[in-house]
Amino acid sequence: MVELAEDEFSNFVKVWLSIFVSLSYCYIIGKIIPKGFARLIALLPVIALFFALPLNLTSLHLCVFTSLFISWLATFKLLLFAFGKPPLTFDPPLSFNNFLLVAGLPIKLHTDSPLKTASNLKQKYLQESLNENDPDHETKNKSYPSSHKSKTQPKISPWNYIIKVILLAVIVKTYDYSNQLPEKLLSTLHGFHIYFALELILACVAKSAKVFLGFDLEPQFNEPLLSTSLQDFWGRRWNIMVTSILRPTVYLPTLNFASKFVGQEMGKLVGVMASFSVSGIYHDLIFYYLGRLTPTFQVTWFFLLHGFCLCVEVILKKYFGGKVRVPRWISGIATVGFVIVTGVRLFMPPLLRAGLTTKGVHEYAVIGAFIKRTII
């Protein structure tokens, strides 16, 4: 088991060395080739490589974060960079080190850095997204994590993370009795496993980045269990760093193109469906990296369903114009319940096929053994 872990770590180092070399090449390309299709063509080999690199990894956790940060976020950032758009293009230009960090990680520089303009721009993108039709828009935005530190930004209590660590440990222990649990309950536990694990791991990475590098990682979650609508869930609480990159790369171009044929309002809905379609396809790709199994596209259907329902939500809110107000506790239960039910039916089955429980529990055992050896 230890030998397999060491081999995987060696592959992980090789993969990220390849990423370092590739991003260094992209930085040089940005200096010598002007923005436009010529720069895009020069970057395409790197983008293709970034899609292939996760295939060298078998670890669930290492593969998930490499595919998310590199195959998804970094490739989209490079597409924007090809045409001279943030977050990799600014005046004054990013330094070499900052370019590598911003391209390879969900990094935000401090507000006194050259990326201050980018942070504000990305926040503006998020605030002006689909949520503009939400009657609770102003209230909810007060709790949305800002792109820079502010006195009004709520500080997350350490107890928040301690409780989630305990709950994650309980869920993992529950897997010992999986044969005695109903399948739907087990799938629900798997969903919470994903949420708690992602938030805790990203919190550790964010803390490390701040301590050792002086950078802030973009927030990934903002208490999604407190969502009061699908707009609130997908726009401000779940997978925030993905939302921020989908807007300039998918939503806005689709909106601008579709508006020429169907008008501005309908163009927004087309942009929503395009964004959810791309998100679904990328999730299916990540699940393929994990299990190397032929995709069933259930995950894509999950996102298409949520995109359609979000469009219906936007239309209804616009039609009623805020005249009908659903109590927050009712809308919250309905939203979270809908996410859980559809997740159990469509999102979790392909993830379980990819080996969520078997690989995840095995890797926790490897980490536990390593910590035990280190302490003793």
HELIX and SHEET records of a PDB file:
HELIX    1   1 VAL A    2  ILE A   32  1                                  31    
HELIX    2   2 PHE A   37  ALA A   52  1                                  16    
HELIX    3   3 LEU A   53  ASN A   56  5                                   4    
HELIX    4   4 LEU A   60  THR A   66  1                                   7    
HELIX    5   5 SER A   67  ALA A   74  3                                   8    
HELIX    6   6 THR A   75  ALA A   82  1                                   8    
HELIX    7   7 PHE A   96  GLY A  104  1                                   9    
HELIX    8   8 LYS A  116  GLN A  127  1                                  12    
HELIX    9   9 LEU A  130  ASN A  133  5                                   4    
HELIX   10  10 HIS A  137  ASN A  141  1                                   5    
HELIX   11  11 PRO A  158  THR A  174  1                                  17    
HELIX   12  12 TYR A  175  GLN A  180  5                                   6    
HELIX   13  13 GLU A  183  PHE A  212  1                                  30    
HELIX   14  14 PRO A  224  LEU A  226  5                                   3    
HELIX   15  15 LEU A  230  ASP A  232  1                                   3    
HELIX   16  16 PHE A  233  ARG A  237  3                                   5    
HELIX   17  17 ILE A  240  LEU A  246  1                                   7    
HELIX   18  18 ARG A  247  TYR A  251  3                                   5    
HELIX   19  19 LEU A  252  VAL A  262  1                                  11    
HELIX   20  20 GLN A  264  GLY A  291  1                                  28    
HELIX   21  21 GLN A  298  PHE A  320  1                                  23    
HELIX   22  22 ARG A  328  THR A  342  1                                  15    
HELIX   23  23 GLY A  343  PHE A  347  3                                   5    
HELIX   24  24 MET A  348  ARG A  353  1                                   6    
HELIX   25  25 LEU A  356  ILE A  375  1                                  20    
SHEET    1   A 2 ILE A 107  LYS A 108  0                                        
SHEET    2   A 2 ASP A 216  LEU A 217 -1                                        
END                                                                             
